[in-house]
Amino acid sequence: MSDARLAAAIAEEAGKLLVAIQREGGADAGARGDAEANRLILDRLHDARPDDAILSEESADDLSRLEARRVWIIDPLDGTREFGEGRGDWAVHVALSIGGVPAIGAVALPARGIVLASDKPPALPSPALPPRMLVSRSRPSQLCASVRDVIGAETIPMGSAGAKAMAVVLGEAEIYLHSGGQHQWDNCAPAAVALAAGLHASRIDGSPLTYNARSTSVPDLLICRMEWADRVFAAVNDHTD
């Protein structure tokens, strides 16, 4: 099985487990979901790719990964808050960084029964005007508000980073801008799928997204239609000048 098909299969299986846990409910649903999905994903990866390193949000960071070329970067449940609230805007991220590049990725949107993978991205539909810009549901930044005003966008709040990024991949929005701080597991799989779909994905200064760094921090992110990248960069620069 190819790396991309493995990522998609694991993300789908973890998603089905999480849907069952969410339906059961309970005050500890989020914690259970994080732990049980993490265990499932790690077990599958250890069985299928025993020589690869893994970085997961829900596991202790083994820095021996820094010596590895192939590193799986995992978020077993992206959007734990939304998951615990019974919402659908959460995701499962399974990505493979090769030489620091987001080479392979799968993002499951289990509440929608969708898995998007880097080897089979959907065709992009025609964009909408004015552009729709996805922002954090819980902590939208002043930068996002400023960019919205400059480019005349409609902002749409949403939970999980994966859900927001995949909304752009699915043609449900044109721009996903985030400046409130993230980690490698929040955006490696979404970036891999977005790039495969022909979208722009980078830091908000235009520098490339790189992975398997010692620090897991990725402070900001832009995923958007190619035709909007330069205008968003200009608006970001206007805000920071």
C-alpha positions in Angstrom: 0.0 0.0 0.0 1.3 3.4 -0.9 2.1 6.0 1.8 -0.9 8.1 0.7 -3.3 5.2 0.7 -2.0 4.2 4.1 -2.6 7.7 5.5 -6.1 7.8 4.1 -7.0 4.4 5.4 -5.7 5.2 8.9 -7.4 8.6 9.0 -10.7 7.0 8.0 -10.5 4.2 10.6 -9.6 6.7 13.3 -12.5 8.9 12.2 -15.0 6.1 12.5 -13.7 5.3 16.0 -14.1 9.0 16.9 -17.7 9.2 15.5 -18.6 6.3 17.8 -17.1 8.0 20.8 -18.8 11.3 20.0 -22.1 9.6 19.8 -21.6 8.0 23.2 -20.9 11.4 24.6 -19.9 12.1 28.2 -17.8 14.7 29.9 -14.6 12.8 28.9 -15.4 12.3 25.3 -12.7 14.7 24.0 -10.0 13.1 26.2 -11.1 9.6 25.2 -11.1 10.6 21.6 -7.6 12.0 21.7 -6.2 9.0 23.5 -8.0 6.2 21.7 -7.5 7.7 18.2 -3.9 8.3 19.0 -3.4 4.7 20.1 -5.1 3.4 16.9 -3.0 5.6 14.6 0.3 4.8 16.2 -0.4 1.0 16.2 -1.3 1.1 12.5 1.8 3.1 11.6 4.2 1.0 13.8 2.8 -2.1 12.0 2.9 -0.8 8.5 6.0 1.5 8.6 8.1 0.3 11.6 11.2 2.2 10.5 9.6 5.6 10.2 9.6 8.2 13.0 6.4 9.7 14.4 5.5 13.1 15.9 2.0 13.1 17.4 0.2 15.8 19.4 -0.9 13.2 21.9 2.5 11.5 22.5 5.8 12.5 24.1 8.1 14.0 21.5 11.0 11.7 20.8 13.6 14.0 19.4 15.3 11.1 17.7 12.9 12.0 14.9 15.3 14.9 14.1 17.7 12.3 12.6 14.9 10.7 10.4 14.1 11.7 6.8 10.6 10.2 7.0 8.5 11.4 9.9 4.7 10.9 10.3 3.1 13.9 11.8 -0.2 13.2 13.5 -3.1 15.0 15.0 -5.5 12.2 16.1 -8.3 14.7 16.9 -8.0 18.2 15.5 -10.7 20.3 17.1 -11.2 18.6 20.4 -13.3 21.5 21.7 -15.7 21.2 18.7 -15.7 17.4 19.1 -16.7 17.7 22.8 -19.4 20.1 21.9 -21.0 17.7 19.5 -20.1 19.8 16.5 -18.9 18.5 13.1 -16.0 20.8 12.4 -13.2 18.6 13.6 -10.8 16.4 11.7 -8.1 13.6 11.8 -4.7 14.5 10.4 -2.2 11.9 9.1 0.8 13.3 7.3 4.2 12.2 6.2 7.0 14.7 6.1 9.9 13.6 3.9 13.0 15.8 4.3 11.0 18.4 6.0 8.5 18.7 3.2 4.7 18.0 3.6 4.9 15.2 1.0 1.9 13.0 1.9 -1.3 13.8 3.8 -4.8 12.7 4.5 -7.4 14.7 6.4 -10.6 12.9 7.5 -13.8 14.9 8.2 -15.6 12.1 9.9 -18.8 13.9 10.7 -19.2 14.4 6.9 -18.0 11.0 5.9 -15.1 12.5 3.9 -11.5 11.7 3.6 -9.3 13.9 1.4 -5.8 12.7 0.5 -2.8 14.1 -1.4 -2.9 11.3 -4.0 -6.5 11.9 -5.0 -7.4 15.6 -4.4 -10.7 16.9 -5.8 -10.8 19.2 -8.7 -11.2 22.8 -7.6 -14.5 24.4 -8.6 -14.8 28.0 -9.7 -14.1 30.6 -6.9 -16.7 32.9 -5.4 -16.7 36.6 -5.2 -16.4 38.2 -2.7 -13.9 35.7 -1.4 -14.8 33.7 1.6 -12.1 33.6 4.3 -12.1 31.1 7.1 -10.9 32.2 10.5 -10.6 30.7 13.9 -13.9 30.2 15.7 -12.4 30.7 19.1 -9.6 33.2 18.6 -9.8 35.2 15.3 -6.9 37.6 15.2 -6.8 41.4 14.5 -4.7 40.5 11.5 -7.5 38.5 10.0 -9.9 41.3 10.5 -7.5 43.7 8.8 -6.9 41.5 5.8 -10.7 40.9 5.5 -11.3 44.6 5.3 -8.5 45.3 2.8 -9.5 42.5 0.3 -13.2 42.8 0.9 -13.6 39.2 2.1 -16.5 37.6 3.9 -15.2 35.9 7.1 -16.5 32.5 8.2 -15.6 31.2 11.7 -14.9 27.5 11.9 -13.3 25.1 14.4 -10.5 22.7 13.4 -7.6 23.8 11.2 -8.2 20.7 9.1 -11.8 21.5 8.6 -11.0 25.0 7.5 -8.2 24.0 5.2 -10.4 21.3 3.6 -13.2 23.8 3.1 -10.8 25.6 0.8 -9.9 22.3 -0.9 -13.6 21.5 -1.4 -14.3 24.9 -2.9 -16.4 26.0 0.1 -14.1 29.0 0.7 -11.2 30.7 -1.0 -8.9 31.6 1.8 -7.8 30.2 5.2 -5.7 32.6 7.2 -4.3 31.9 10.7 -1.9 34.0 12.8 -2.7 32.8 16.3 -0.1 30.1 16.6 -0.2 26.4 15.6 1.9 23.3 15.8 3.3 21.0 13.1 0.5 18.5 13.6 -2.2 21.2 13.1 -1.2 21.9 9.5 1.1 19.3 8.0 -1.6 17.0 6.6 -3.8 19.9 5.6 -0.9 21.6 3.8 0.0 18.3 1.9 -3.6 17.9 0.7 -3.9 21.6 -0.2 -0.7 21.7 -2.2 -1.7 18.5 -4.0 -5.0 20.1 -4.9 -3.2 23.1 -6.6 -3.7 25.6 -3.8 -1.2 27.9 -2.2 0.1 26.9 1.2 2.8 28.8 3.2 3.6 30.9 6.2 2.0 34.4 6.0 5.3 36.0 5.0 5.4 33.6 1.9 8.1 31.4 3.3 7.6 27.6 2.8 6.1 25.4 5.4 8.8 23.1 6.8 8.4 20.2 9.2 10.3 18.0 11.6 12.0 21.0 13.2 13.0 20.8 16.8 10.3 23.2 17.8 6.8 22.0 17.0 5.6 25.6 16.7 4.3 26.9 13.3 3.1 30.4 14.3 1.0 31.2 11.2 -0.5 29.8 8.0 -2.0 30.8 4.7 -3.9 28.3 2.5 -5.7 29.8 -0.4 -6.5 29.9 -4.0 -3.5 30.8 -6.1 -5.1 33.9 -7.4 -5.5 35.3 -3.9 -2.1 34.7 -2.4 -0.4 37.9 -3.5 -3.3 40.1 -2.4 -3.3 38.4 1.0 0.4 38.9 1.4 0.1 42.6 0.5 -2.7 43.0 3.0 -0.6 41.2 5.7 2.3 43.5 5.0 0.1 46.6 5.2 -1.1 45.4 8.6 2.4 44.7 10.0 4.2 47.8 8.6 
